[in-house]
């Protein structure tokens, strides 16, 4: 059976529920359900929440991170799976995953029948994720629209290898659950955000669905601007297909046609065929 080429992707500007600065996962899951239902009203197929949406991104000490962690599958993924089954929708959201004695900054991708795959952040931010074990793989998520890739925040902005690996594997949709706060200069923040994701989308011929936090969490003030970005057909530039949302909570939905993607990078149709991996060994040397 051929994959469908048209998909509606919802990205969520989101703020988890905190009580006295402590995450309330039960209340946050109820809030996530509200936004999923809002996306369903617009016939969305996939809903993307931010990095660590379940708990917030607050620079937890290891003990707190462990208390907030869960296995996958687990209680929270079961809640989301029931919602996904009820509405026949697919959901990606960030959480602290516990596997044995290790914790991961993870994003499960959940469909009506359960967890389809889990991405573990390969490049945890050292200043805020001291509890996180780095992931070591790039699993493709098989969906009715073809394979989907996932990178988390820092993975996508500063390591172009991550989206490129997924593009080589055949992904034409890439998810960016992120927790990117406001820098000192607001214009610099937006320039960085658009420039990095725009470049990743154009150079890899893929649509990128980016979902960010809003509001204040601990020392971080988040600027939202969730969006779906991708190559602009017939142009050597990117196009924003949904959003960017502002600094308040909300939903942006893009209808994208994967058949519109052409193998174009600066006008060159053979970008992947022209790669010369044998010359890239310096990239993988320590």
Secondary structure, DSSP 8 states (H G I E B T S, - for coil): ----SEEEEEEEEB---EETTEE-HHHHHHHHHHHHHHHHHTT-SEEE--TTTTT------HHHHHHH-B-SSSHHHHHHHHHHHHHT-EEEEEEEEEETTEEEEEEEEEETTEEEEEEE-SS--TTT-TT---------EEETTEEEEEEETHHHHH-HHHHHHHHHTT-SEEEEE---B--SSHHHHHHHHHHHHHHHHHHHT-EEEEE-BEEEETTEEEE---EEEEE-TTSSSEEEEEE---SS-EEEEEEEEGGG----BTTBTTTTTT--GGG-GGGG--
